[in-house]
Amino acid sequence: MVDIEMLKEMVMYITENCHHKSTFAYTHLNKILHYSDLHWFGEHGKSISLETYVKEKFGAIPVHVKDAEKELKGYLKIQKNLFKGKEQNKPIAIKSYPYRKLTEEQKKHIDKFINKFADWTAVQVQEYAKSDLAYKILNKGEEIPPNSIFFLKQTKKEDVTEDDLKWANDVIVEYEKELS
């Protein structure tokens, strides 16, 4: 079950560190959240926020991010901008957040993904996310299991074999059994 307080802190930490960048938008926030949680799971056996991510058209979406956003009124606003002719929903930190849960180690971990993605365009971030094996095999709206970190990338779509797909599906089935 999601730790909404931790998710709020992650949202604010990412936003406070990225909102000054012209390319930063909700797409970046979602992907930085996802990769931070996913890789933390790979290293520590559980994600930072315990959030659930689902496959959507443009990559992984955190299920409870809008709930966190509502609870962050007074700290966070979403500003509609035009960036290169496209509408952009840009998270803006309007007041510094009182961090209570996010550790320095977790902040440094998140910084790796801020540094990786913050200067990319939304299209570049989306294309990167779509190269994840889990994204390729799951259907829209399906949960992306956190253990998908262990079979994250294939270099080209052609490189995904039937054996890869079977193995990944078997891992997902086992994960779902663990959840029930």
C-alpha positions, -999 to +999 in steps of 0.1 A: +000+000+000+013+034-009+030+056+017+012+088+007+035+109+029+066+095+013+050+100-022+043+136-013+078+142-002+092+126-034+068+147-056+080+179-038+117+169-038+116+163-075+096+194-082+117+217-061+148+205-079+134+206-114+107+232-118+132+259-129+140+238-160+120+247-191+116+211-202+103+198-168+067+187-169+043+162-153+058+135-177+092+140-161+077+139-126+060+106-133+091+090-148+115+102-122+091+089-095+088+055-113+125+050-120+135+061-085+110+037-069+118+009-094+156+010-089+153+014-051+132-018-052+160-035-071+186-024-046+166-027-013+136-051-020+109-024-017+103+009-033+107+042-016+070+052-017+054+017-021+034+033-049+017+012-076+025+022-112+004+013-143+011+013-180-005+041-199+000+055-233+031+075-224+047+052-199+044+044-163+019+065-142+019+065-104-017+056-093-018+080-063+001+110-076-031+131-081-041+123-044-007+135-033-010+166-055-044+174-038-028+171-004+001+194-014-021+225-019-002+254-007+031+238-016+025+227-052+007+240-082+003+227-118+008+254-143-003+250-179+024+262-203+033+259-240+066+242-247+077+239-283+040+244-294+026+217-271+006+221-239+027+212-209+014+206-173+043+219-152+046+212-115+058+243-096+069+243-060+054+274-044+067+269-009+094+248+005+082+214+019+090+202+054+106+169+047+102+143+075+106+109+059+128+111+029+164+103+039+196+118+024+204+084+009+170+084-008+174+120-020+208+111-036+192+081-053+164+103-067+190+128-078+204+102-102+171+102-121+167+139-119+201+143-135+193+117-161+158+130-172+153+166-162+169+182-193+152+157-217+121+167-236+088+149-227+090+129-259+125+117-251+115+106-217+084+088-230+104+070-257+129+059-231+101+046-209+085+027-238+117+008-243+112-010-209+103-047-214+074-044-190+060-016-211+062-038-242+044-068-228+018-053-205-016-039-216-027-003-210-039+001-174-021-030-161+002-027-130+039-027-136+054-050-111+083-036-092+104-067-098+103-057-135+135-038-126+152-072-131+142-073-168+141-036-176+157-030-210+161-045-243+180-025-269+156-030-298+121-043-301+134-070-324+157-082-296+127-093-275+123-130-282+093-152-275+114-167-247+119-132-232+082-126-233+073-160-218+099-155-190+087-120-182+050-131-182+060-160-158+077-135-135+046-112-135+023-142-128+045-152-099+045-116-086+007-114-088+004-147-069+026-132-041+002-102-039-029-124-035 
